[in-house]
Amino acid sequence: MLLGELATHLSGRYVAFHIHSLYYQEFLQFLGLENSFESMLKYGGMPFLANLGLEGDKPSEYLRNVYSTILLKDVVARENMRNISF
């Protein structure tokens, strides 16, 4: 994912999903926009944003959750980090 890879732990193993961000033209097409480079910069090109739209708090909440999942769940668990706040 523009942000890395998400991992699902299965019996001590994980399956990696490489998710690439949308290109600018794809971003515009998925969201039904004609021209919004500012929106692309603000929200990035996560494909699931096409399901949420860019109105309200949903896109920002989704992006925060993706970040938290990658950082706190995947990286911390995979690297066996103990002092997360440090």
DSSP file (Angstrom, degrees, kcal/mol; ACC not computed):
  #  RESIDUE AA STRUCTURE BP1 BP2  ACC     N-H-->O    O-->H-N    N-H-->O    O-->H-N    TCO  KAPPA ALPHA  PHI   PSI    X-CA   Y-CA   Z-CA
    1    1 A M    >         0   0    0      0, 0.0     3,-8.0     0, 0.0    19,-0.3   0.000 360.0 360.0 360.0 125.0    0.0    0.0    0.0
    2    2 A L  T 3   +     0   0    0      1,-0.4    18,-0.1    17,-0.3     3,-0.1   0.734 360.0  50.3  -8.4 -33.9    1.5    3.4   -0.8
    3    3 A L  T 3  S-     0   0    0      1,-0.3     2,-0.4    16,-0.2    -1,-0.4   0.398 127.2 -96.3 -98.3   0.8    2.0    2.9    2.9
    4    4 A G    <   -     0   0    0     -3,-8.0    15,-0.8    15,-0.4     2,-0.4  -0.948  60.5 -36.6 125.6-144.6    3.5   -0.6    2.8
    5    5 A E  E     -A   18   0A   0     -2,-0.4     2,-0.4    13,-0.1    13,-0.2  -0.970  42.6-138.9-127.1 140.9    2.0   -4.0    3.2
    6    6 A L  E     -A   17   0A   0     11,-1.1    11,-1.5    -2,-0.4     2,-0.4  -0.758  21.1-155.9 -93.1 141.8   -0.8   -5.2    5.4
    7    7 A A  E     -A   16   0A   0     -2,-0.4     2,-0.6     9,-0.2     9,-0.2  -0.956  10.3-157.3-123.7 138.8   -0.3   -8.5    7.1
    8    8 A T  E     -A   15   0A   0      7,-1.0     7,-1.1    -2,-0.4     2,-0.4  -0.966  23.0-134.1-111.8 120.1   -2.8  -10.9    8.4
    9    9 A H  E     +A   14   0A   0     -2,-0.6     2,-0.4     5,-0.2     5,-0.3  -0.605  26.3 177.4 -80.1 127.1   -1.4  -13.3   11.0
   10   10 A L  E >  S-A   13   0A   0      3,-4.2     3,-1.7    -2,-0.4    -2,-0.0  -0.919  71.0 -34.2-131.4 104.3   -2.4  -16.9   10.5
   11   11 A S  T 3  S-     0   0    0     -2,-0.4     3,-0.1     1,-0.3    -1,-0.1   0.905 126.6 -41.5  50.5  49.2   -0.9  -19.4   13.0
   12   12 A G  T 3  S+     0   0    0      1,-0.3    -1,-0.3     0, 0.0     2,-0.3   0.459 127.5  92.0  81.3  -0.4    2.3  -17.5   13.3
   13   13 A R  E <   -A   10   0A   0     -3,-1.7    -3,-4.2    -5,-0.0     2,-0.3  -0.762  59.4-150.2-118.2 167.0    2.5  -16.8    9.6
   14   14 A Y  E     -A    9   0A   0     -2,-0.3     2,-0.5    -5,-0.3    -5,-0.2  -0.973  10.7-139.8-139.4 156.8    1.3  -13.9    7.6
   15   15 A V  E     -A    8   0A   0     -7,-1.1    -7,-1.0    -2,-0.3     2,-0.4  -0.970  23.6-145.1-113.8 123.4    0.0  -13.1    4.1
   16   16 A A  E     -A    7   0A   0     -2,-0.5     2,-0.6    -9,-0.2    -9,-0.2  -0.740   7.9-161.7 -93.7 135.5    1.2   -9.9    2.6
   17   17 A F  E     -A    6   0A   0    -11,-1.5   -11,-1.1    -2,-0.4     2,-0.8  -0.961   9.5-151.5-113.9 112.1   -1.0   -7.8    0.4
   18   18 A H  E     -A    5   0A   0     -2,-0.6     2,-0.5   -13,-0.2   -13,-0.1  -0.761  18.0-174.6 -85.6 113.4    1.0   -5.3   -1.7
   19   19 A I        -     0   0    0    -15,-0.8   -15,-0.4    -2,-0.8     2,-0.3  -0.944   7.1-158.0-114.8 123.2   -1.4   -2.4   -2.4
   20   20 A H        -     0   0    0     -2,-0.5     3,-0.1   -19,-0.3    -2,-0.0  -0.746  22.2-111.0-100.4 146.5   -0.3    0.3   -4.6
   21   21 A S        -     0   0    0     -2,-0.3    25,-0.2     1,-0.1     2,-0.1  -0.303  39.5 -96.7 -70.6 159.4   -1.7    3.8   -4.6
   22   22 A L        -     0   0    0     23,-2.9    -1,-0.1     1,-0.1     2,-0.1  -0.459  34.8-116.4 -73.2 146.4   -3.8    5.0   -7.5
   23   23 A Y     >  -     0   0    0     -2,-0.1     4,-2.9     1,-0.1     5,-0.2  -0.412  36.5-101.5 -71.2 161.1   -2.2    7.1  -10.2
   24   24 A Y  H  > S+     0   0    0      1,-0.2     4,-2.3     2,-0.2     5,-0.2   0.905 123.7  48.8 -55.0 -46.2   -3.6   10.6  -10.5
   25   25 A Q  H  > S+     0   0    0      1,-0.2     4,-2.1     2,-0.2    -1,-0.2   0.886 112.6  48.5 -63.6 -38.2   -5.8    9.7  -13.5
   26   26 A E  H  > S+     0   0    0      2,-0.2     4,-3.2     1,-0.2     5,-0.3   0.912 108.8  54.2 -65.9 -42.1   -7.2    6.7  -11.7
   27   27 A F  H  X S+     0   0    0     -4,-2.9     4,-2.0     1,-0.2     6,-0.2   0.931 110.8  45.5 -55.9 -48.6   -7.9    8.7   -8.6
   28   28 A L  H  X>S+     0   0    0     -4,-2.3     5,-2.4    -5,-0.2     4,-0.7   0.904 114.8  47.9 -62.4 -42.3   -9.9   11.2  -10.7
   29   29 A Q  H ><5S+     0   0    0     -4,-2.1     3,-0.7     3,-0.2    -2,-0.2   0.937 111.9  47.9 -65.9 -47.9  -11.8    8.4  -12.4
   30   30 A F  H 3<5S+     0   0    0     -4,-3.2    -1,-0.2     1,-0.2    -2,-0.2   0.868 118.8  40.0 -62.1 -37.7  -12.6    6.4   -9.3
   31   31 A L  H 3<5S-     0   0    0     -4,-2.0    -1,-0.2    -5,-0.3    -2,-0.2   0.446 108.8-120.7 -94.6  -0.1  -13.9    9.5   -7.4
   32   32 A G  T <<5 +     0   0    0     -3,-0.7     2,-0.3    -4,-0.7    -3,-0.2   0.851  62.4 145.0  67.3  34.6  -15.7   11.0  -10.4
   33   33 A L      < -     0   0    0     -5,-2.4    -1,-0.2    -6,-0.2     3,-0.1  -0.730  44.8-155.5-103.7 154.2  -13.6   14.2  -10.3
   34   34 A E  S    S-     0   0    0     -2,-0.3     2,-0.3     1,-0.3    -1,-0.1   0.831  81.9  -8.9 -92.7 -39.8  -12.4   16.3  -13.3
   35   35 A N        +     0   0    0     -7,-0.1    -1,-0.3     1,-0.0     3,-0.1  -0.802  69.0 142.2-162.2 112.9   -9.5   17.9  -11.7
   36   36 A S     >  +     0   0    0     -2,-0.3     4,-1.7    -3,-0.1     5,-0.1  -0.404   0.9 157.5-156.2  71.7   -8.4   17.9   -8.0
   37   37 A F  H  > S+     0   0    0      1,-0.2     4,-2.2     2,-0.2     5,-0.2   0.848  80.4  59.2 -64.7 -33.9   -4.7   17.7   -7.5
   38   38 A E  H  > S+     0   0    0      1,-0.2     4,-2.4     2,-0.2    -1,-0.2   0.898 104.6  49.7 -61.6 -41.1   -5.2   19.2   -4.0
   39   39 A S  H  > S+     0   0    0      2,-0.2     4,-2.9     1,-0.2     5,-0.4   0.896 109.0  52.3 -65.1 -39.6   -7.5   16.2   -3.0
   40   40 A M  H  X S+     0   0    0     -4,-1.7     4,-2.0     1,-0.2    -2,-0.2   0.914 112.1  45.8 -62.0 -42.9   -4.9   13.8   -4.3
   41   41 A L  H  < S+     0   0    0     -4,-2.2    -2,-0.2     2,-0.2    -1,-0.2   0.888 116.4  45.6 -66.5 -39.1   -2.3   15.4   -2.1
   42   42 A K  H  < S+     0   0    0     -4,-2.4    -2,-0.2    -5,-0.2    -1,-0.2   0.908 128.5  21.7 -72.0 -43.8   -4.6   15.5    0.9
   43   43 A Y  H >< S-     0   0    0     -4,-2.9     3,-0.5     1,-0.2    -3,-0.2   0.593  94.4-142.2-104.9 -13.8   -6.0   12.0    0.8
   44   44 A G  T 3<  -     0   0    0     -4,-2.0    -1,-0.2    -5,-0.4    -2,-0.1  -0.315  39.0 -68.4  75.9-168.8   -3.4   10.1   -1.2
   45   45 A G  T 3   +     0   0    0     -4,-0.1   -23,-2.9    -2,-0.0    -1,-0.2  -0.114  65.8 155.4-117.8  37.4   -4.4    7.4   -3.7
   46   46 A M    X   -     0   0    0     -3,-0.5     3,-1.8   -25,-0.2     4,-0.3  -0.503  40.8-139.9 -66.6 124.6   -5.8    4.6   -1.5
   47   47 A P  T >  S+     0   0    0      0, 0.0     3,-1.7     0, 0.0     4,-0.3   0.808  96.1  65.2 -57.5 -33.1   -8.2    2.7   -3.8
   48   48 A F  T >> S+     0   0    0      1,-0.3     3,-1.7     2,-0.2     4,-0.9   0.703  81.5  79.5 -67.1 -17.0  -10.8    2.1   -1.0
   49   49 A L  H <> S+     0   0    0     -3,-1.8     4,-2.9     1,-0.3    -1,-0.3   0.789  79.8  69.1 -59.3 -25.4  -11.4    5.9   -0.9
   50   50 A A  H <4 S+     0   0    0     -3,-1.7    -1,-0.3    -4,-0.3    -2,-0.2   0.826 100.1  48.1 -61.6 -30.2  -13.6    5.4   -4.0
   51   51 A N  H <4 S+     0   0    0     -3,-1.7    -1,-0.2    -4,-0.3    -2,-0.2   0.766 118.6  39.1 -79.0 -26.5  -16.1    3.5   -1.7
   52   52 A L  H  < S-     0   0    0     -4,-0.9     3,-0.3    -3,-0.2    -2,-0.2   0.771  94.4-147.2 -93.8 -30.1  -16.1    6.3    0.9
   53   53 A G     <  -     0   0    0     -4,-2.9    -1,-0.1     1,-0.2    -2,-0.1  -0.267  30.8 -88.2  78.3-178.5  -16.0    9.4   -1.1
   54   54 A L  S    S+     0   0    0    -23,-0.1     2,-0.3    -4,-0.1    -1,-0.2   0.237  88.2 109.4-114.2  12.6  -14.1   12.5    0.1
   55   55 A E  S >  S-     0   0    0     -3,-0.3     3,-0.5     4,-0.0     2,-0.0  -0.658  74.2  -8.8 -92.0 145.7  -17.0   14.1    2.1
   56   56 A G  T 3  S-     0   0    0     -2,-0.3     4,-0.3     1,-0.2    -3,-0.0  -0.255 106.6 -46.8  74.0-157.2  -17.1   14.3    5.9
   57   57 A D  T 3> S+     0   0    0      1,-0.2     4,-2.5     2,-0.1     5,-0.2   0.544 108.3  92.8 -91.6 -10.5  -14.7   12.6    8.3
   58   58 A K  H <> S+     0   0    0     -3,-0.5     4,-2.6     1,-0.2     5,-0.2   0.891  84.4  48.2 -57.9 -46.0  -14.8    9.1    6.8
   59   59 A P  H  > S+     0   0    0      0, 0.0     4,-2.3     0, 0.0    -1,-0.2   0.922 114.5  45.7 -63.6 -41.6  -11.7    9.5    4.5
   60   60 A S  H  > S+     0   0    0     -4,-0.3     4,-2.2     2,-0.2    -2,-0.2   0.904 113.8  49.4 -66.2 -41.0   -9.5   10.9    7.3
   61   61 A E  H  X S+     0   0    0     -4,-2.5     4,-2.2     2,-0.2    -1,-0.2   0.911 110.8  50.7 -63.6 -42.8  -10.7    8.3    9.7
   62   62 A Y  H  X S+     0   0    0     -4,-2.6     4,-2.3    -5,-0.2    -2,-0.2   0.930 110.8  47.9 -60.1 -46.8  -10.0    5.5    7.2
   63   63 A L  H  X S+     0   0    0     -4,-2.3     4,-2.2     1,-0.2    -1,-0.2   0.874 110.7  51.5 -65.6 -37.2   -6.5    6.8    6.5
   64   64 A R  H  X S+     0   0    0     -4,-2.2     4,-2.6     2,-0.2    -1,-0.2   0.902 110.5  49.6 -62.7 -40.7   -5.8    7.0   10.3
   65   65 A N  H  X S+     0   0    0     -4,-2.2     4,-2.5     2,-0.2    -2,-0.2   0.884 109.5  50.5 -67.5 -38.7   -6.9    3.5   10.7
   66   66 A V  H  X S+     0   0    0     -4,-2.3     4,-2.4     2,-0.2     5,-0.2   0.944 112.4  47.5 -61.9 -47.0   -4.7    2.2    7.8
   67   67 A Y  H  X S+     0   0    0     -4,-2.2     4,-2.9     1,-0.2     5,-0.3   0.924 112.8  48.5 -59.6 -46.7   -1.7    4.0    9.4
   68   68 A S  H  X>S+     0   0    0     -4,-2.6     4,-2.1     1,-0.2     5,-1.1   0.895 110.6  51.6 -62.3 -40.6   -2.5    2.6   12.8
   69   69 A T  I  X>S+     0   0    0     -4,-2.5     5,-2.2     3,-0.2     4,-0.7   0.936 114.6  42.1 -61.9 -46.9   -2.9   -0.9   11.5
   70   70 A I  I  <>S+     0   0    0     -4,-2.4     5,-2.3     3,-0.2     6,-0.2   0.953 124.2  34.9 -66.2 -50.1    0.4   -0.8    9.7
   71   71 A L  I  <>S+     0   0    0     -4,-2.9     5,-1.5    -5,-0.2    -3,-0.2   0.976 127.7  29.5 -72.5 -56.5    2.4    0.8   12.4
   72   72 A L  I  <5S+     0   0    0     -4,-2.1     5,-0.3    -5,-0.3    -3,-0.2   0.884 130.2  29.0 -79.0 -39.4    0.9   -0.6   15.6
   73   73 A K  I  X<S+     0   0    0     -5,-1.1     4,-1.0    -4,-0.7     5,-0.2   0.942 128.0  30.6 -88.3 -51.3   -0.3   -4.0   14.6
   74   74 A D  I  ><S+     0   0    0     -5,-2.2     4,-2.5    -6,-0.2     5,-0.2   0.970 125.7  35.4 -77.2 -55.0    1.9   -5.1   11.8
   75   75 A V  I  ><S+     0   0    0     -5,-2.3     4,-2.4    -6,-0.2     6,-0.2   0.944 120.8  46.2 -68.3 -48.4    5.3   -3.5   12.5
   76   76 A V  H  4XS+     0   0    0     -5,-1.5     5,-2.0    -6,-0.2     4,-0.4   0.922 117.7  43.4 -61.8 -44.8    5.2   -3.7   16.3
   77   77 A A  H ><5S+     0   0    0     -4,-1.0     3,-0.9    -5,-0.3    -1,-0.2   0.921 114.7  48.9 -67.5 -43.9    4.0   -7.3   16.3
   78   78 A R  H 3<5S+     0   0    0     -4,-2.5    -2,-0.2     1,-0.2    -1,-0.2   0.871 116.6  41.7 -65.2 -37.1    6.4   -8.4   13.6
   79   79 A E  T 3<5S-     0   0    0     -4,-2.4    -1,-0.2    -5,-0.2    -2,-0.2   0.376 105.6-127.3 -92.1   3.8    9.5   -6.8   15.2
   80   80 A N  T < 5 -     0   0    0     -3,-0.9     2,-0.2    -4,-0.4    -3,-0.2   0.885  39.7-176.6  51.0  45.5    8.4   -7.9   18.7
   81   81 A M      < -     0   0    0     -5,-2.0     3,-0.2    -6,-0.2    -1,-0.2  -0.514  15.5-177.4 -74.0 139.2    8.7   -4.4   20.1
   82   82 A R  S    S+     0   0    0     -2,-0.2     2,-1.3     1,-0.2     3,-0.2   0.820  71.7  52.7-104.9 -43.8    8.1   -4.0   23.8
   83   83 A N        +     0   0    0      1,-0.2     3,-0.4     2,-0.1    -1,-0.2  -0.669  62.0 166.2 -98.4  81.7    8.3   -0.3   24.5
   84   84 A I  S    S+     0   0    0     -2,-1.3    -1,-0.2     1,-0.2    -2,-0.0   0.875  72.0  55.6 -67.3 -39.2    5.8    1.0   22.0
   85   85 A S              0   0    0      1,-0.3    -1,-0.2    -3,-0.2    -2,-0.1   0.799 360.0 360.0 -66.4 -27.3    5.5    4.5   23.5
   86   86 A F              0   0    0     -3,-0.4    -1,-0.3     0, 0.0    -2,-0.2   0.488 360.0 360.0 -69.6 360.0    9.3    5.0   23.3
